[in-house]
Amino acid sequence: MSLSELKKEIKKNANPVKAAGLQRFFKTGPGEYGQGDKFLGIMVPVQRLLAKKYIALSLPEIKELLYSDTHEIRLIALLILVEQYKKADDHLREDIFTFYHLHRKKINNWDLVDLTADRISGSYLMDKDKTLLYKLAESNNLWERRIAVMSTFHFIKNKSFGDSLRIALILLNDKHDLIHKAVGWMLREIGNRNINTEEIFLKKHYKKMPRTMLRYAIEKFPEKKRLAYLKGTI
């Protein structure tokens, strides 16, 4: 399965009508977070199938895809990396992790982050030094901050919450809505596994949280408790 064959399949699956909708959904207008991004109108399930079919592409070939100005092509590149990582030995996993972060400037929209960060970055760093994530949490780049928090989803799935909570604290006063949503989501995921841990954090910080972050964090709470948090009466 060659790179040229993949490009032909990508072209065959393009849908201009869906592309127009995706351009609006991913905020590609002037001044928006996805400004200038281009879409072909290929849905994620199709991209996943293509990634599995072309899993044998080399890192240089994946790099060529990743540096495309088309959103779906970049996502296919990243999904191939995810598929390769699943099957890789420790040495290749290190190579994939290094490649992922060496080229992370091309991981530049929320879905590109969310579908890959925990599966590559978080998985690799699970039993290693996590200094990189704290540096990314302090970055001026929106997507690097989102990679930092979303990488911790892998830790959360393995019931390790400390790094996620510490990064949430760093991002507590972030100005961007997409960070508010990501942090709130991770707090909710912690609560799904250990509600006491989430509530200890919330009771200390919820009055200072952006409203969107809080709403995401308490989404699954019983209605009475959820309203109490929203009213600030906890």
Phi, psi and omega in degrees: 000107188266165177298321180296323177293320177299316180299322177296319180292322177300313180299321181294329184269001181295144180221102185301326180294313178294326179299318180298319178293320180293325179297324176287317184297322183265019169053064184262006181285171180304128179082354179271166189295335179255026185311127174084353181294145182247147183231151176254345180086034178258126183283156185301318179302323177292320179297321178297317179298319179294321179298318179292323181292325184250034183298337185276003179299148180280164178300320175299322178291320177296322177300318178301317178295317185295332181269014174290152175271007179257127187304308185296327179292321176295320180294320177301317177303314182291323178291328173297317177301317179299315180296319178296319182299321180303323188261357189278156169277178186300320182296313180292325177298320176298318178298318181293317177300314180298316179299315181305313183278332176297328183246025186292346176298339178270357175267077199235039167202162191295324180289325177298322176289308191293331182273359187223328191300313181288330185282335178247295184296310181295316181299315182295321185273000185309315183247026183230174177299134187249021181306321181306318182295324179290325175294318179294325179297336180265002185292153172280350182270123182306314186288329175293321177295321179292322175301319181302308184286322183286335175299329183288351177301324178296320178296316181300316179300334178260018175061035173244110193252345190301313182293321178298318180291321179292322178289324175301321180293319177301321186266007186302325182254020178300149185270346189261135180302324182290336173279321176304314182294317182295315180295315178300319178299314181293323176297319177298320180294324173299314180298327177297336182253330179205093185297327180297318179298316179297316185289328175300316178294314183297315184298332179278330192236352193296331181289342179261353184287147166302146186302319181296318178300314180297316181300318178295319184294325186254013186305323185265004181290154171304147189304318182297315180291320180301314180294325179296319176296316182295328180273351180076030184250011177287000000 
